[in-house]
Amino acid sequence: MSTSQRSESMNKCFKDYLNSCTSMSIFVMRYDNTFDVRYDKVRKKYYKTKYSRLSLNTLYPMEDKATKEYIRKIFQIFQEELIQSQKFISEKIDVKDRRNIYKVHQLQRQKSTHIISLDLALKRAICSCHKFEFMEVLCRHVLMVFTKKQIHSLST
């Protein structure tokens, strides 16, 4: 987060509670209240994540494992990727250095393909979309290959 983003965030946070005529004592009191409200929201999200059961939309074992690995928001992204992976098919195109190379594309489309490099021994994969590198969530292309090969781990 840059300095200007932090400043804008703080301005937004205090905009509803303060103005140029606010005295120091009222400022301190409102400051405490503001952060109490923010911390309460964080605590509620933590409690909800820790103590409520997430609904599973597939029968894949990796979805159940993901409920234990990811926080609620990341799990929802993973779950959407897992559901979307069912729209893809893969084709093994090569084997290089103990890695299987797959071409993955949507059922009806050949144009947008992704290349997956899978090490079966380590159960790790790399996708040409690089979603895992950016978001640390397995992409639908890797999930498609994992389900086809019956790999139930979440590592890449």
C-alpha angles and dihedrals in degrees: 000000000000125000092253092050090050090049092049090048092052091046090053091047095053100033094093095045106039143044136172092276097054113122122230095250092051089045092056092047093049091043090058092046092049093054093042088058091048094048091048090056091050092048091050092051091048092049092047091050095046101041108030124078117239116225117246118222099187138038094236112125091221090065090058090047090051091059087064096041104045136053115244098266095048090044090056090053090048091047092052090050090050092051092046090050088072089071092063136080129199136211125196107233106169149353119225126172094342089311122119114219117211133187111216126192140153117278097254099029129073096173105079106049129167126207118226123195109200128189103198094191093057094030090229129136139188121203128202090231090064094209092144092055091053103036105014089234121117111250125234091252094059091041089054091054092043092054091046091051092041094240108158101180123102098220123113 
